[in-house]
Amino acid sequence: MAKLNEADTPTINMISVGTDITGDIRSSGDIRIDGTLKGNLYAKGKVVIGTSGKVNGEIECKNSEVLGIIEGKISVSQLLNLKASSKIVGDIITAKLSIEPGAVFTGNCSMKDENGGTAEKPKETEK
């Protein structure tokens, strides 16, 4: 017997090699880009930029793994993972950051907590 009230499975969208998109993308699930996006990307799930992937625009998501190129700001509410082949030219805003040796990053990085507030500065000790 079929279940009528099945839970929604997260959607996984793929932009394949050789595909060029101009414009903004909004996704309620995960997305992987191996092609080229000229525009902004807003995802409620995980964003993966493959080794052949290139994004020229702003990215906002929950988690991200970057193996390709991003030219623009990336804002990640949880974990941003920069692999050795990644290249980012732009600002990073994230709660947690992992950078492998070989990754290239040019820009500013702001750390925040997972609730959106900025990370607390350590208290100075008295001398």
C-alpha positions as CSV (number, residue, x, y, z in Angstrom):
1,M,0.0,0.0,0.0
2,A,1.4,3.4,-0.9
3,K,2.1,6.0,1.7
4,L,0.1,9.2,1.0
5,N,2.0,11.4,3.5
6,E,5.6,10.7,2.6
7,A,8.2,13.1,3.9
8,D,9.7,15.4,1.4
9,T,13.1,14.4,0.3
10,P,15.7,17.2,-0.2
11,T,16.1,18.1,-3.8
12,I,19.5,18.0,-5.5
13,N,19.9,20.2,-8.5
14,M,22.9,19.9,-10.9
15,I,24.3,22.3,-13.4
16,S,26.4,20.2,-15.6
17,V,29.7,20.9,-17.4
18,G,29.1,22.9,-20.6
19,T,26.0,24.6,-19.2
20,D,26.1,28.4,-18.8
21,I,23.4,30.2,-16.8
22,T,22.9,33.9,-16.6
23,G,20.5,35.0,-13.8
24,D,19.7,34.3,-10.2
25,I,18.9,30.8,-8.8
26,R,16.9,30.1,-5.7
27,S,16.7,26.5,-4.4
28,S,15.1,25.0,-1.4
29,G,17.4,22.0,-1.6
30,D,21.0,21.2,-2.4
31,I,22.7,22.3,-5.7
32,R,25.9,21.3,-7.5
33,I,27.5,23.5,-10.1
34,D,29.9,22.1,-12.6
35,G,29.1,24.6,-15.3
36,T,29.1,28.4,-15.2
37,L,26.7,30.7,-13.3
38,K,26.7,34.5,-13.9
39,G,24.3,35.6,-11.2
40,N,23.4,35.1,-7.5
41,L,22.7,31.8,-5.9
42,Y,20.4,31.4,-2.9
43,A,20.1,27.8,-1.5
44,K,18.6,26.5,1.8
45,G,20.8,23.4,1.6
46,K,24.3,22.6,0.5
47,V,26.1,24.2,-2.4
48,V,28.9,22.3,-4.2
49,I,31.0,24.1,-6.8
50,G,32.8,21.3,-8.7
51,T,36.3,21.5,-10.1
52,S,35.0,22.8,-13.5
53,G,32.4,25.0,-11.8
54,K,32.5,28.8,-11.8
55,V,30.2,31.3,-10.1
56,N,30.4,35.0,-10.8
57,G,28.0,36.5,-8.2
58,E,26.9,36.2,-4.6
59,I,26.2,32.9,-2.9
60,E,24.1,32.4,0.2
61,C,23.6,28.8,1.6
62,K,23.6,26.6,4.7
63,N,26.8,24.6,3.9
64,S,29.2,24.7,0.9
65,E,32.1,22.8,-0.5
66,V,34.2,24.6,-3.1
67,L,36.5,22.9,-5.6
68,G,36.1,25.4,-8.4
69,I,36.1,29.2,-8.8
70,I,33.9,31.9,-7.1
71,E,34.1,35.6,-8.0
72,G,31.9,37.3,-5.5
73,K,30.8,37.2,-1.9
74,I,29.9,33.8,-0.3
75,S,27.8,33.7,2.9
76,V,27.5,30.3,4.6
77,S,25.4,29.8,7.8
78,Q,27.3,26.7,8.9
79,L,30.4,25.1,7.3
80,L,32.4,26.4,4.3
81,N,35.0,23.8,3.0
82,L,37.6,25.1,0.5
83,K,39.3,22.2,-1.3
84,A,42.9,22.4,-2.7
85,S,41.7,23.2,-6.2
86,S,39.4,26.1,-5.1
87,K,39.8,29.8,-5.9
88,I,37.8,32.5,-4.3
89,V,38.1,36.2,-5.2
90,G,35.7,38.0,-2.8
91,D,34.5,38.1,0.7
92,I,33.6,35.2,2.9
93,I,31.1,35.2,5.8
94,T,30.7,31.9,7.6
95,A,30.4,30.2,11.0
96,K,33.0,27.5,10.4
97,L,35.8,27.5,7.8
98,S,38.0,24.7,6.5
99,I,40.8,25.4,4.1
100,E,43.0,22.8,2.4
101,P,46.6,23.6,1.4
102,G,46.6,24.8,-2.2
103,A,43.3,26.7,-1.9
104,V,43.5,30.4,-3.1
105,F,41.5,33.1,-1.3
106,T,41.7,36.8,-2.0
107,G,39.3,39.0,0.1
108,N,38.0,39.4,3.6
109,C,36.7,36.8,5.9
110,S,34.2,37.4,8.7
111,M,33.4,34.7,11.2
112,K,29.9,34.5,12.8
113,D,28.1,32.1,15.0
114,E,25.4,29.8,13.6
115,N,22.7,32.2,14.8
116,G,23.9,35.0,12.5
117,G,25.7,37.0,15.2
118,T,29.4,37.9,15.0
119,A,31.8,35.7,16.8
120,E,32.9,37.1,20.2
121,K,36.3,38.6,20.6
122,P,38.5,36.9,23.2
123,K,38.7,38.8,26.5
124,E,42.0,40.4,27.2
125,T,43.7,39.3,30.3
126,E,45.0,41.9,32.8
127,K,48.7,42.3,33.3
